[in-house]
Amino acid sequence: MAKILADHAGSQFSVTELAKMLGHSGGAVGNACDTLMSRGEAERVGSNPRMYRATSYTAAAAQAAPANSPAPNSTVPRPSPTAQPAEAVPPPVGRPQPITRPNGQHYHPRALAHLPDVEALRRLREAGVAVLLYGPPGTGKTSLIEAAFPDLITVAGDGDTIVGDLIGEYTQDSSGGYEFIYGPLVTAMQEGRALLLDDATLISPKVLAALYPAMDGRRQIQVKAHKGETITAADGFYVIAGHNPGVHGAVLTEALASRFSVQIQVGSDYDLAASLKINRTAVRIARHLATSQQAGEVGWAPQLRELIAFQKIADVLGTEAAFANLVGIAPVEDRDVVAEIVTKALGRPVTALALGRQL
């Protein structure tokens, strides 16, 4: 299928046309088209009927196909008259592979706008478009950003973060004098690096205001504490932020939101949890709770971080202890509901992990 699209770049084909050419059912062809599209190896340009055309990723997908793949029928339907040239994109790099983060753990790319999320963030950086990732803790926001930007500098935001934590401040040296030490914002600007404001919405708006001139057209800040020095951002400087809406004290102000043209919701990838061989029942419970959370029936659901921890606990203490701990880590206001769902899934009562009688 990729070969047909690549051989007729700029033309668009319906699922029915492709099915006739390949001699396969429309359902199978439609699923294959959507798979290509999710990888960025095809583009959907219509919905009624569904129409597909090649991107510059498609040729590589065709070349990667097994050598014994059946050749398509020689009769090619006439392309639709509304066909437009395929949009130019950078050369493909093939199917995304897990990316090693600085801590040695692997990040598995997910789909974002028909691209691997890591590639999408890198393109946004090249275009100078600031991004805000938002979602519950443990869903992989920081992991994605670390995978996308190896040159990353991170600021862990909280209510105690001050301007000096961003720009820098005077520090006493070994001789008893004072030396001005640049902060992460200045370092990122001078070296043209990416800067992550983790939990940016926990930082006081007055502190964040020191950052804004670096993000707008000026791309400059003035370090008043250090002789009024002006710092100009080098090429490559980029700001990206993380926001946890459910965390107490997190406030996404209009001033902050307006600086981030792209805002991306990040949820847990439960399919990845299953592929990592995490206990299937635990993953099913997590999905159930996530659905209930979206419906407003419960305020908490286990994210990928909690599921990975679940499996580690199960490997050490057994699955019974892991499920009991899953109940115990739920917020107090949600614990009874979580216990009820876990109990129903396992068919036996489960309460929070606790010490028993003396041995």
Residue, then its C-alpha position, 0 to 999 in steps of 0.5 A: m500500500a505504501k508503494i502505491l501511494a509513494d509511486h503516485a505521490g500527489s495523488q489521493f486514493s480512497v480505501t475502496e480504490l486501494a482495496k481493489m488494487l491490492g485485492h484485500s478487504g476494505g476493512a483491512v486496507g482501512n486499518a492499514c491506512d490508519t496505521l500508516m497515517s499514525r506513523g506519518e507515512a501517509e496523510r488523510v485528506g478527506s473523510n467522506p470518503r476517506m482519502y489518503r496520499a503520500t508524505s515523504y515518509t511513505a517512500a521509506a515505508a515502501q522500501a522497508a516492506p518485506a521483499n516477498s510482499p505481493a505486488p499490487n495490481s497493475t491497473v491504477p485508478r485515475p487519481s481524484p481531480t482534487a489531488q494536491p501536492a503532498e506537503a514537504v516534510p523532512p526525510p524519514v527516520g523510520r519507525p521510532q525506536p525507544i529513546t534513552r533518557p539521561n537517567g538511562q531509562h527508555y522513552h517510547p514515543r507516542a503519536l502527536a499530530h501524525l508524528p512521533d511526539v519527540e519529532a513533533l516537539r523538535r519541529l516546534r522548537e525549530a519553529g520557535v513555538a513554545v509548548l506547554l504539556y499538561g496532565p496528571p503527575g506520572t503521565g510522562k511529560t518530563s520523560l517526553i521532554e528529556a527524550a526530545f531535547p538532550d541539551l535540556i536544562t530543568v527548573a523544578g518549580d514550586g511555591d518557593t522558587i524566586v527570581g534568583d533561581l532562574i536568573g542567578e544570584y551572588t554566592q560567597d566564594s572560597s576567599g570570602g568574597y561574592e561572585f555572581i552565579y548565572g541561573p539556568l535561564v541565563t545559561a540556557m539563553q547563552e548556550g542556546r539550550a532548551l529550558l524546562l519549567d517543570d510544574a511551571t504553574l506552581i511558580s509565582p507569576k511575579v517570578l515568571a514575569a522575569l522570563y517573559p522578555a526572553m520568550d517574546g520577540r526581544r529574546q532578551i532579559q536584563v539582569k538587574a542584580h548584576k550591573g544591569e547586564t543584558i542577556t540576549a538568547a543564542d540560536g536554539f534557546y527554547v522554553i517548554a513547560g509542564h503543568n499538573p492541573g490537579v496539583h494544589g496551588a497550580v494556577l495557569t494564569e492568562a499571562l503564562a498561557s498566552r506565552f505557550s502557543v501549543q498546549i498538549q494534554v498528556g495522559s497515561d499510555y495504558d497500551l504501553a503499560a500492557s506491552l511492558k508486561i505489567n499485570r493485566t488486571a492492574v492495567r484494567i483497573a487503571r483504565h477503569l479508574a481513568t474512565s471514571q475520573q473523566a466522568g467526574e466519579v472519582g478524582w484519582a487514577p493510577q498513571l504509568r508511574e504508579l503501574i510501573a511501581f506496582q509491578k516492581i512491588a509485585d515482583v518483590l512482595g507479591t501481587e496481593a501486596a501490590f494491589a493492597n498498596l494500589v489502594g493505599i496510595a489513592p487519596v483518602e477521599d477516593r480510597d473507598v471507591v478504589a478499594e471497591i473497584v479493586t475488590k470487584a476486579l479480584g473477587r476478594p476484599v482488598t484494603a490498604l497495605a498495612l502492618g499485621r500482627q506481631l510475628 
